[in-house]
Amino acid sequence: MPYPADPSARTAILDLLGSVWPHVPPSVEHASRWGADWCEVSTPFVRWEDARALSLVGVLRLPMRVNGRDVTLAGIHGVCTRAAHRGRGLFRSAIDEALRFAEREIGETAILWTEEPAIYERFGFRRAFEQIATLDVDVTPVRDARSRRLDPDLDEDLALLKRMLASRAPVSDRLATREPGWHFLIDLALHGSLAPALVHLPALDAIVAVEDRGRALRIHDVIAPRIPDVGELVAHLGGAPWGVEIALTCDLLCPRAHDSIPHDATDVLMVRGPLDVPPPFALSSLVRC
């Protein structure tokens, strides 16, 4: 169930979001230009005062691969209340309604990310600690002049990215997204200048979201119809002499033994309902709620 069709209602909800996170309304508009419309994929539960939105809890339908099964989880996102109206029970009222909707229409499992986990523990959520795989990858760099960084604001690059997102394989059989691209594009817009680079590797028929962190090359996501081995990826990315970090569940990327460290994201993954995935696991920073 998307946002209200009434443009003034949509504007009021985005104004609320912008009062808490000023970057969100322009990012939502940016993603919309890429064909990923926040207002069409999120179901909003709003508390109003006349025509002014005071509190919001959004719900997404998240197609996932979990332990070899294709499932749909509820994603709780966009949770906010205007500062002057906190402490009045508006958030509690909105999230109670949102969780009832999620259980009835989507399923018994909901996830979210937050920097304030204690708030959500009161509503039955528990912390799930993501981990990053760390390993050394000794490969000979492969030079391919066709490999290049993509710019989704260019029509040709956006078309390529959307085509590959629509046909991607889940990056993991244990825990990964199956969404066809809208979630990735919205999160990419929300990241803005902090987004990882998107590198097209034609030889592997893959796009890699990657970040050079100085101490290591971090892989944030892999978009491909067949998930290649991490050694192939690193070779075609030019090597990683300081090591590799994989911020994904990496049973397919790197099935061999590897070390892991706690995820360094400031927001914590929280789960309500069953989600029995043995660690280590992590979800891409570009498909978070």
N, C-alpha and C positions, 0 to 999 in steps of 0.2 A: 504494500500500500504506500504509494509515494506521498510527497508533500502535497498540501492542499493546492488545487488548481488556481485558486485566487492569488494573483501576483502580490497583492498587499500582504497576505498571510506569509507567503514565502519570504518577502522582504523583511517582515517583522522577525521571523525566526533567524534569518541570517544576521539581522542587526543584533539579536541576542548573542549569537555565536561571536560576532565581532567585538562585542563589549567585553568578552573574556579573552578571546584570541584574535587580535586585530588582523592577523595574516589569513584567517580562514575564509572570509567572504571573497577576497580577490583570488585566493587559491581555488575556491569552488568555481568561480567564473572561468579561471584558466583551464581547469579540468573539463568544464563544459565545452569550451572551444575545441578540446581534443575529442569530444564525443562521449565523455564520461560525466553523467549528470548526477551529482549528489542527491538532488531533490527527487530523482526518479528511482533511486535504489534504497533510500533510507525511509523508514517509517517513523515519523516524529510523534512523541508524546509530550504535549506542551501544556503548561499552566499559564493561563492568560489573565490579564487585567485589562478589560475592555479590548482594544485592538493591539495591546502591547504584550509581547511574549516575555514571560518572566523566568521560566524554568523549562529545560528541555532534556529529554532522554531519547536518543535515536536507536533504532534497531535495524540491523542489516541481516540479510540471508547470505551466509558464507558457505559456498560449496567447498568441501574439503576431502582429502584422502586421509583416513585415519586407520592405521593398522590394516592396510590392504583393502579397506572398504570405502566406498563413496558415500559420504554423508553430508548433511547440511547442518551447520551450527548457527546459533544466533550470535551476532556480534553487537555488543552494546557500545555506543560511541556518541560523541558530541554532547556529553553530559555537562550541563552548566546551569547556573542560576545567577541572575543579576545580583551584584554585591549587596545592594540595598535591601534585597528581599530574601536573603538567606536566614535560616533559623525559623522559618514559618511553616515547615513541613511540605513545601512545594516539591522539592526533589524526591522526598520519600513517596509522595503521592504519585509522581510521574514514573518513578522506577518500579513501583509496585504494579502499576498498570502495564508498563512495558514488559516486565517479566511474565506477567500472566499471558499477554499476547504472544510472547516468544514461545512459551511452553505449549500454548494451544495451537499456534499456526506453524511453528518451525520445528520444535523438538525440545527435549529436556536439558540439552547442554547449551550453555551460553558462555562466551568468553569476552574479555575486555583487557585493555592495558591502562594502567593508571600509575601516577606518582603518589597516590594516597590510598594504598591498599586497605588500610583499616576501615575506611568508609564503607567499602563494598563487602567486607567480611560480615557486616551486620545483615547483609541480604543473601547470605549463603555462598558467597564466592570464597575460594581458597587460592592461595598463591601457588603458581607453577613456575619453577625456576628454570628459565632457559639457559642453555650453555652454548658456547662457541667452540667448535673443533679447532685445534691448532696442530699443525704438522709442517714438516719440511718436505718440499717437493723438488727433487733433483732431476731436472729435465733440460734437454737442449732446446733453446728457444726456436720457435718456428716463425719465419718471416713471411708474412702474407700481405702483399700490398693492398689487398681488398679489405682487410680489417680496418675498421674506423669507428670513431665515437659518433653516436647518433645525437641528433638534436630534434626532439619531438615537436618543436615549433616549426620545423620544416616539413612541408606536406609529404615529401617522399619518405622521410625518416619516420614520420608518424604512421603512415600507411604500412610500412614494413613492421614497425613495432606492434601495431594493432593486429596485423595478420598473424604474427608469430605468437602473440598472447592468446589469440583465439584458438590456436592449434597446439598450445604447449602441453607437455606431459607434466604431471605432478613431479616436483623435484625430489620427493621422498614418498616411499610407500607407507611410512610410519606416521608422518604428520606433515601435511603440505596443503597449499591451496589448489583448488581446481577452477577458480573463477576465470572468466574469459577475457578479463582485461580492465573492466571498469574500476575495480578496487585498486589495482596497480597504478592506473593513471591518476586517480584521485590522490593517492598517497604520494605519488611522484610530484604532483603539483603542490601538495602541502609541504613537502620537503624543501621546495624552492631551490635556492642556490646550494643548500646542504645535501642535495640528493647525490647518491653515488653516480659515477659515470656509467653510461650504457654503451657497451662496446659490442659491435656486431662482428662475429667471427664466421664468415661465410663457409669456411672449410669444415666447420663443425655444425653448420646450420643452427647457430645459437646466438643469443644476445645475453651478455653477462652484465649484471649490475655489480660494479667493482669499485673499491676505494683503496688508494695507496695511503696507508697509515704510517709510513716511514719505517716502523718496526716490522711490518708485515703487510701483505696484500690481502685485503678482506673481501670475500665474495658474499654479496648480499642476496643475490638471486641469480637463477639460471633459467632462461626462457628458451626452450628447445623441444622439438617433437620426440627426441631421444636424449636422455640425460647422459652426457659424456662423463668419463672419469676425470677427476680433478687434475690428474697429470696432463691430460690432453688440453684442458682449459688453460692451465698455467703455461704450458709450452706455447700456445697460440697467443697468450697475453704477453709474451716476451720473457717469461721466467719470473721467479720470486726468490731472489737469493737470501732474503731475510726471513722467509717463512710465509705460511699461508694461514689465514683464519677463515673459517666457513661459518657464517652466521645463519645457518640453515640446519634442519635435520638432514644428516648427510649419509644415510644408509646406501643411497645410490651413487652419490658423488664420490664417496670415499668409504667403501665397505671395509677396508683394512683397518687395523687397530690405529688409534690416534689418541692424543691427549685432548682434554677439554678444560675450559675455564668458565667461570660464571659470566653470563652476559653483562656487558657494561652499559646497557641502555638504562636511562633514568626511569623509564616506566616499567612496571611489573605486569607480567601476564597473570590473569586471574581466571579461574574456571568455576562455573556453577553447574553441577550435574556431572554425569559420568564422562570421563575422558582419560582412559587408562593407557597412556603412552609411556613406555619405559624410557628413562633418560639414557643418554643426553638427547635433547631436542631443542629446536628453535624454529620460529617462523620468520620469514623475510620481513625486514623493516619496511618493505614496500607493499605489504598486504596486512598491515595492522589496522585495527579499528580506529 
